[in-house]
């Protein structure tokens, strides 16, 4: 509650925004510290004893880029409490447009990498399945076509040698393609 009063008094921030700081923990998978100046005042990040990590200073290069220059700063491999994060820092401005702090959004690199690995695995399996199904269709078509060609070749060779009593494949005669026409001819 003291944080809300301090932020309202010195930053003139929208009170609804300040109240949302406390609801960040309802969005699992992302960490959301809030920096006023270069100091972390509110966060969802907890230490090993379960206490929120507040009062720590932001990296000077990040602070300079975000607060002094107004840039959004994205970085991977940021170590927080022993874990690596993909992060994004965004300037936090008061009603006058002055940058007074920064918002942070980060997620564990391990979580992102395992998600990417899982989705990549699914995509590779889907591609392998589609390839196998396509290959099966092509092989069946080639087998059927080669069987028809063999039957047509047998009939043509028999007829060319003068054997008019040759047995003609009944399945070949029922084909509705050019091979069927050739066998029936």
LOLUM-904847 format. One record per residue: residue number from 0; residue in one letter; x, y, z of N, C-alpha, C in turn. Coordinates in steps of 0.02 Angstrom, whole numbers, plus 50000, padded with zeros to 5 digits. Example, Ala and Ser with C-alpha at 12.3 -4.5 7.8 and 13.67 -1.06 7.14 Angstrom:
2
0_A_50660_49716_50390_50615_49775_50390_50660_49835_50390
1_S_50642_49888_50354_50684_49947_50357_50645_50002_50394
REM end
This chain:
185
0_X_50041_49940_50000_50000_50000_50000_50043_50063_50000
1_X_50098_50061_50037_50143_50119_50038_50172_50130_49969
2_X_50186_50075_49933_50212_50081_49864_50163_50119_49820
3_X_50098_50105_49827_50048_50140_49787_50046_50214_49803
4_X_50051_50230_49866_50051_50301_49886_50112_50336_49859
5_X_50171_50304_49865_50233_50335_49840_50229_50344_49765
6_X_50207_50292_49730_50203_50298_49657_50153_50350_49635
7_X_50096_50353_49668_50044_50402_49650_50068_50473_49663
8_X_50103_50481_49718_50125_50548_49738_50182_50573_49695
9_X_50233_50532_49684_50292_50555_49649_50290_50546_49573
10_X_50255_50497_49549_50252_50484_49477_50189_50510_49445
11_X_50137_50519_49484_50072_50535_49458_50050_50482_49408
12_X_50059_50419_49427_50040_50364_49384_49966_50350_49392
13_X_49939_50320_49341_49869_50298_49343_49862_50245_49397
14_X_49816_50254_49444_49808_50208_49500_49790_50137_49477
15_X_49754_50131_49421_49737_50065_49395_49799_50026_49375
16_X_49846_50062_49346_49909_50030_49327_49944_50004_49390
17_X_49946_50043_49441_49980_50023_49503_49947_49962_49533
18_X_49881_49959_49530_49847_49902_49557_49862_49839_49516
19_X_49874_49846_49452_49890_49789_49409_49957_49759_49427
20_X_50002_49799_49457_50067_49772_49476_50059_49712_49523
21_X_50010_49714_49565_50000_49660_49613_49965_49600_49581
22_X_49936_49608_49523_49902_49552_49490_49947_49515_49442
23_X_50011_49535_49436_50057_49503_49389_50066_49429_49402
24_X_50063_49409_49463_50076_49339_49478_50021_49293_49451
25_X_49966_49322_49426_49913_49281_49397_49928_49259_49325
26_X_49984_49283_49298_50004_49264_49230_50067_49221_49235
27_X_50060_49156_49242_50118_49112_49252_50163_49110_49190
28_X_50227_49099_49204_50276_49092_49150_50314_49155_49134
29_X_50291_49212_49159_50324_49275_49146_50338_49311_49212
30_X_50396_49342_49215_50414_49382_49273_50406_49456_49253
31_X_50382_49497_49299_50366_49566_49283_50388_49615_49338
32_X_50453_49628_49342_50474_49680_49389_50457_49750_49364
33_X_50451_49795_49411_50439_49866_49397_50495_49905_49430
34_X_50528_49947_49390_50583_49988_49416_50560_50060_49419
35_X_50571_50091_49476_50561_50164_49482_50630_50193_49487
36_X_50648_50233_49436_50718_50253_49431_50757_50191_49410
37_X_50810_50175_49448_50848_50115_49432_50838_50060_49485
38_X_50788_50069_49528_50777_50022_49583_50714_49981_49572
39_X_50720_49916_49584_50663_49871_49578_50617_49881_49639
40_X_50555_49903_49625_50507_49917_49679_50453_49864_49686
41_X_50436_49832_49632_50385_49780_49634_50407_49726_49585
42_X_50393_49664_49602_50415_49609_49558_50376_49546_49572
43_X_50378_49501_49525_50350_49435_49535_50406_49385_49548
44_X_50468_49407_49542_50526_49363_49553_50538_49354_49627
45_X_50545_49291_49647_50557_49276_49718_50624_49241_49726
46_X_50654_49251_49784_50717_49217_49800_50702_49147_49826
47_X_50755_49112_49847_50747_49043_49870_50703_49037_49932
48_X_50698_49091_49972_50655_49088_50032_50584_49111_50018
49_X_50568_49125_49954_50500_49143_49937_50484_49217_49943
50_X_50534_49257_49958_50523_49330_49964_50536_49363_49897
51_X_50497_49415_49883_50506_49452_49820_50572_49489_49822
52_X_50606_49488_49765_50671_49522_49760_50658_49595_49742
53_X_50660_49638_49791_50648_49710_49780_50707_49749_49809
54_X_50713_49811_49786_50766_49855_49811_50832_49847_49776
55_X_50836_49804_49727_50899_49795_49690_50902_49844_49632
56_X_50962_49860_49612_50972_49910_49558_50976_49875_49491
57_X_50951_49909_49440_50955_49884_49371_51026_49893_49345
58_X_51043_49854_49295_51107_49862_49262_51112_49932_49232
59_X_51169_49964_49240_51177_50034_49218_51168_50043_49143
60_X_51192_49996_49102_51184_50001_49029_51110_49996_49010
61_X_51075_49951_49043_51003_49943_49029_50966_50006_49051
62_X_50981_50029_49111_50949_50089_49138_50960_50149_49092
63_X_51022_50158_49069_51037_50214_49025_50998_50209_48960
64_X_50996_50150_48930_50961_50142_48866_50886_50152_48873
65_X_50856_50127_48927_50784_50129_48934_50760_50195_48964
66_X_50788_50214_49020_50763_50274_49056_50791_50338_49025
67_X_50856_50341_49014_50885_50404_48989_50873_50414_48914
68_X_50872_50360_48875_50864_50367_48803_50795_50348_48778
69_X_50753_50317_48820_50685_50300_48801_50678_50241_48755
70_X_50728_50198_48752_50727_50140_48707_50697_50079_48743
71_X_50670_50034_48703_50652_49968_48728_50716_49926_48722
72_X_50730_49888_48773_50792_49850_48776_50775_49776_48783
73_X_50797_49737_48735_50785_49665_48736_50851_49628_48741
74_X_50851_49576_48782_50914_49542_48795_50899_49470_48815
75_X_50943_49424_48795_50935_49356_48819_50996_49338_48861
76_X_50988_49288_48903_51043_49267_48946_51051_49309_49009
77_X_51000_49348_49026_51004_49388_49088_50995_49341_49147
78_X_51043_49341_49192_51041_49297_49250_51007_49334_49308
79_X_50951_49305_49331_50915_49332_49388_50905_49274_49437
80_X_50931_49284_49496_50924_49234_49548_50948_49164_49525
81_X_51002_49164_49485_51032_49101_49463_51001_49070_49401
82_X_50951_49101_49372_50918_49074_49312_50925_49123_49254
83_X_50932_49096_49193_50938_49138_49134_50870_49153_49105
84_X_50860_49216_49084_50796_49240_49059_50804_49273_48991
85_X_50751_49269_48950_50742_49313_48893_50704_49373_48921
86_X_50729_49433_48907_50699_49491_48940_50684_49548_48891
87_X_50639_49591_48914_50623_49653_48878_50609_49707_48929
88_X_50644_49762_48923_50634_49819_48967_50601_49875_48926
89_X_50549_49905_48953_50512_49958_48919_50509_50020_48963
90_X_50517_50080_48934_50513_50140_48975_50444_50148_49008
91_X_50445_50173_49069_50384_50189_49105_50380_50265_49112
92_X_50327_50294_49086_50321_50367_49085_50264_50390_49129
93_X_50273_50450_49157_50218_50479_49197_50171_50517_49151
94_X_50121_50550_49180_50072_50587_49140_50102_50643_49099
95_X_50160_50668_49119_50193_50722_49083_50238_50696_49026
96_X_50242_50630_49018_50283_50601_48966_50355_50591_48986
97_X_50372_50606_49049_50440_50598_49073_50451_50525_49093
98_X_50507_50496_49072_50523_50427_49090_50547_50426_49162
99_X_50511_50387_49203_50526_50385_49275_50548_50316_49298
100_X_50547_50268_49254_50566_50200_49272_50560_50155_49213
101_X_50555_50091_49227_50548_50043_49172_50510_49982_49195
102_X_50478_49952_49147_50443_49889_49158_50485_49834_49126
103_X_50484_49778_49157_50523_49721_49135_50475_49664_49123
104_X_50486_49627_49070_50449_49565_49060_50501_49513_49040
105_X_50502_49458_49075_50551_49407_49060_50522_49338_49070
106_X_50551_49291_49034_50531_49221_49042_50594_49178_49041
107_X_50591_49123_49076_50649_49080_49081_50670_49053_49013
108_X_50735_49058_48998_50760_49032_48935_50746_48957_48930
109_X_50753_48922_48984_50741_48850_48984_50670_48834_48962
110_X_50621_48873_48985_50551_48862_48966_50541_48875_48891
111_X_50569_48930_48867_50562_48948_48796_50596_48896_48753
112_X_50656_48876_48772_50693_48827_48732_50658_48760_48731
113_X_50629_48738_48787_50593_48674_48788_50529_48679_48746
114_X_50496_48737_48747_50436_48747_48706_50455_48743_48632
115_X_50509_48777_48613_50532_48776_48543_50551_48705_48523
116_X_50586_48669_48567_50605_48600_48552_50544_48556_48542
117_X_50495_48564_48586_50433_48524_48581_50397_48538_48516
118_X_50388_48602_48498_50353_48619_48436_50392_48597_48375
119_X_50458_48603_48378_50499_48581_48322_50493_48506_48312
120_X_50492_48469_48367_50484_48396_48364_50417_48378_48332
121_X_50363_48412_48352_50298_48400_48322_50299_48414_48247
122_X_50331_48469_48228_50334_48487_48157_50373_48436_48117
123_X_50430_48414_48145_50470_48364_48110_50431_48298_48103
124_X_50397_48278_48157_50357_48217_48153_50301_48224_48102
125_X_50269_48282_48098_50217_48293_48049_50245_48290_47978
126_X_50303_48319_47968_50335_48318_47902_50353_48246_47883
127_X_50380_48208_47930_50398_48138_47917_50335_48098_47900
128_X_50281_48110_47937_50218_48075_47923_50192_48092_47854
129_X_50191_48156_47836_50166_48177_47770_50212_48148_47715
130_X_50277_48149_47727_50323_48120_47678_50311_48046_47670
131_X_50303_48009_47726_50291_47937_47722_50225_47922_47687
132_X_50173_47960_47701_50109_47950_47669_50114_47964_47594
133_X_50148_48018_47576_50158_48035_47505_50198_47981_47470
134_X_50250_47957_47503_50292_47904_47474_50251_47841_47463
135_X_50208_47825_47511_50165_47765_47504_50119_47772_47444
136_X_50089_47831_47436_50044_47842_47379_50083_47837_47314
137_X_50142_47866_47311_50182_47864_47250_50203_47792_47234
138_X_50225_47755_47285_50245_47686_47274_50187_47642_47251
139_X_50128_47652_47280_50070_47614_47258_50053_47630_47186
140_X_50057_47694_47167_50043_47714_47098_50094_47684_47050
141_X_50158_47686_47069_50211_47659_47027_50202_47583_47020
142_X_50186_47549_47075_50176_47477_47073_50118_47459_47027
143_X_50063_47495_47034_50004_47483_46992_50021_47496_46918
144_X_50056_47550_46905_50074_47567_46837_50122_47515_46807
145_X_50172_47494_46846_50220_47445_46820_50187_47377_46808
146_X_50139_47360_46850_50102_47297_46840_50062_47300_46775
147_X_50031_47358_46762_49994_47367_46699_50040_47366_46639
148_X_50098_47398_46645_50147_47397_46590_50171_47326_46576
149_X_50183_47288_46628_50206_47219_46619_50153_47178_46583
150_X_50089_47187_46602_50035_47150_46569_50029_47171_46496
151_X_50034_47236_46482_50030_47260_46413_50089_47234_46372
152_X_50148_47235_46401_50207_47211_46366_50200_47137_46349
153_X_50175_47098_46396_50166_47026_46385_50117_47015_46327
154_X_50063_47053_46326_50013_47045_46273_50042_47066_46205
155_X_50078_47120_46202_50107_47145_46139_50159_47097_46113
156_X_50201_47070_46157_50253_47023_46135_50221_46959_46108
157_X_50170_46935_46144_50136_46875_46120_50104_46886_46052
158_X_50071_46941_46044_50039_46956_45980_50090_46967_45924
159_X_50147_46998_45940_50198_47011_45889_50231_46947_45864
160_X_50230_46895_45905_50259_46831_45883_50207_46787_45848
161_X_50147_46814_45841_50095_46778_45805_50052_46734_45850
162_X_50061_46736_45914_50021_46696_45961_49956_46733_45974
163_X_49903_46712_45939_49838_46745_45946_49797_46713_46002
164_X_49822_46661_46032_49786_46627_46087_49813_46647_46156
165_X_49848_46701_46159_49878_46723_46223_49824_46745_46272
166_X_49836_46731_46335_49790_46754_46388_49805_46827_46403
167_X_49753_46867_46402_49761_46939_46417_49733_46951_46486
168_X_49771_46988_46526_49753_47002_46595_49686_47039_46597
169_X_49638_47009_46631_49571_47038_46635_49571_47104_46675
170_X_49612_47108_46725_49617_47171_46763_49644_47226_46719
171_X_49693_47208_46677_49721_47258_46632_49670_47284_46582
172_X_49625_47238_46560_49574_47259_46512_49522_47305_46543
173_X_49515_47302_46609_49466_47344_46644_49494_47412_46664
174_X_49557_47422_46652_49587_47487_46669_49556_47542_46626
175_X_49548_47600_46656_49516_47656_46621_49568_47707_46597
176_X_49630_47685_46588_49682_47731_46565_49711_47707_46498
177_X_49766_47737_46475_49796_47720_46412_49820_47648_46410
178_X_49844_47622_46465_49866_47553_46466_49807_47506_46453
179_X_49751_47521_46482_49691_47481_46469_49672_47483_46396
180_X_49676_47543_46366_49662_47550_46294_49710_47507_46252
181_X_49774_47508_46270_49824_47472_46234_49813_47396_46240
182_X_49795_47373_46300_49783_47301_46310_49720_47278_46272
183_X_49668_47319_46274_49607_47302_46239_49616_47305_46163
184_X_49661_47348_46138_49671_47359_46067_49702_47299_46036
REM end
